[in-house]
Amino acid sequence: MDWNQVTHGLLAALGIGLLIGAVRERQHGTTRTLQAGVRTHALLALMGAVAMLLGLPAFLVALLAAAALAWTSYRISAADDPGLTGEITMLTTVLLGGLALEQPALAAALGVVVAILLWAKAPLARLSREVITDQEVRDALLLAACALVVLPMLPSEAVDPWGVLVPYKLWQIVVLVMGTGMLGHVALRAVGARWGLPVAGFFSGFASSTASVAGFGRSSRAAPALVPPSASAALLANLASLLLFAAVIGTTSPALLRASAWPLLAGALVLLGFAALGLRHVPDEAVPETSTAKAFQLQHALMIAVAIAAVLLVSEGLRQLFGQAGALVGATVAALGELHAAAASIASLTTSGGLELAQARWGVIALLASASLAKSVLAFLSGGARYGGIVSVGLGGMVVGAAAVAWLVG
């Protein structure tokens, strides 16, 4: 028997019990409902550790004894406090005390997590009852089902004769779009209206930067003072789209993402710089109508996946007929309408060997130029000359910066 390990485990168990007991004491020490405080939880943790030291049968007896005590405590306090948190905590303390004897570091970490959960009772209750809406709960459950239920069931092998349609990878992109939309929605709710304009712009770009450019353009027409910050928000939406663009490439072809990393970083920095110019004086008006009550649009994510599948098939067909040049032309034309689908096409062809890495990197720049051209035209049509000029200059700077760096790195 290693007495150093035993001593370490007993000290860890004692610390866990004292920590959990202190939190319980702070929260309920002045009420009549507290049945287990600092001393009780410290003793429960030590009981679990000592029982584990004596063997598994002794530990089971100790756990049953703690369960009996918890039941007695609940019967006494049920009238004033019908919750089961205190009783569950008593059993958890015994379990962590037993675990501390075998794995003290893991037990201590879990003890801290338990203490945080106990301390955060009021914030968590407010979050679940007041902050989070029913729609957001439904969105979170839908995202969890897509990521944890549907994704593992999909085949990871190509299902078409050309080997370009992999259901697992396509659904990964769906989950990626939905997840980024959820994160953006949470961030927008957290910062409030003062910084809602740039935050709404950035995170709406994960859903659709094209729609964001049009939405901010329409809102800027009604409020001329909002033209510069609206244009900056549109550029931030394209920055988010660029990040998603990189994520789609990396999901399909990590090698192409590594080869394009510096050009993409240069383009992102240029976008960020132009966006910062218009955010120096952000008015306190409400957030434009670019954010919705829903955290993400499942239909939009599915449409992206369908578009990606279609572009993959078309690009592979053009490659079969005309070689690498045909594949690049097809993807570039597709980028006028859907940048991320075109990105998946280029990355997939690179992975399968249909495109050389150097050509694919310039293909990435061509996709950015094609998408930027379409969005610039949309900006002029939706927001007028001033708004369209700012947006087009920012997008053009992104393309020039990315192309310059791509040429420099060879």
C-alpha positions, 0 to 999 in steps of 0.5 A: 500500500502506497501511504503517500497516495493514501494521504494525498487521497484523504487530503483531497477528499477532505478538501472536497468536502470542505469546499462543497460544505462551505458553499452549502453553508453560505447558501443555506446557513441562515435558514432552517432547511440546511441539514448538511453543512461544512462539517457534515460534507467533510465527514461524508467525503472522508467516510467515502475515502476511508470506505474505499480504502477498506474495500468495495463492499465497505464503500457500498455500505457507506453509500447506502448509509449516506442514502439513508441519511439523505432520505431522512434529511429530505423527509424533515425538510420537504415541507420547507424545501421540496428540492433534492439538491442537498440530498443529491449533493450528500451522495455526490460528496461520498462518491467524490471522497471514494474517487479521491483515493484512486484519482485525487486530481479528477475528484478535486476537479469534479468537486470544484465543478459541483461547488460551482453548480451549487453556487450558481443556483440563482444565475442558472435558475434565471438563465433557464426561466427568464433569459432563455426563451422557448424558441432558443431551447427548441433550437438548442435541442435541434442542434444537439439532435443534428450533432449527436444523433444524426451525424454519427449515423451517416456514412463516412464513405462517398455514395456517388460513383465519382467519390465526391459526395460524403454524407458525413462531411456534408452534414458536418457543414450543416451542423457547423452553420447551425452551431455558429448561428447559435453562438452568434445569437447567444452573443447578440443577446449578451451584449445588448443594443449598444454594440448590437449593430456590429455584433449582429453584423458579425454573427449574421454573416455565419448564416448568410453574409449576402442577406446581411449586406442586403439587410444592412443596406435597406436599414441604412437607406432609412437612416443616413447616419447609420450608413458607415456603421451599417456598412461596417456591420456588412463587412463584419458579416463578410468577415464571419463568412470568411471564417466559415469559408475557412472552416468549410475548406478545413473540414474538407481539405486541411492541406488546402486550408494550411496552404491558404492560411496566410492569404485568408488571414490577410483578407480577414485583417483588411476586412477588419480594418475597413470595418473598424473605420465605420465603428468609431462612432456607433449611434445608440439606435436599436439593432437593425432587423437583421437578427431574428428570434430563431438562433439559426435557420435549419432550412438555410443550413440544409440549402447550403448542404444541397448547394454544396452537393450540387456544386461538387457534382457539377465541378467534378463533371466539368473536371472530367470533361475539361480538366482542372481548368473546368473545375475551377471555372465551375466553382468560380461561377457557383461562388457568385451565388453560394461561396461556401458550396464552391469552397467545398467543391474546390477543397473536395477536388483537392483532397481527391487529387483532382486539383493541384494544391497551388492551383486550388489556392488561387482557386480560393482567391478566385472564389473570394473575388467572384463572391465579392463582386456579387455582394458589391453589386447587391450593396449598391442596389440595396443601400445606395451609392455611399453604402455600396461604395464603402462595402465594395471598397472593403470587399475589394481590399480583402481580395487584393490583400489575399491575392498579394499575400498569395503571390508573395508566399508563392 
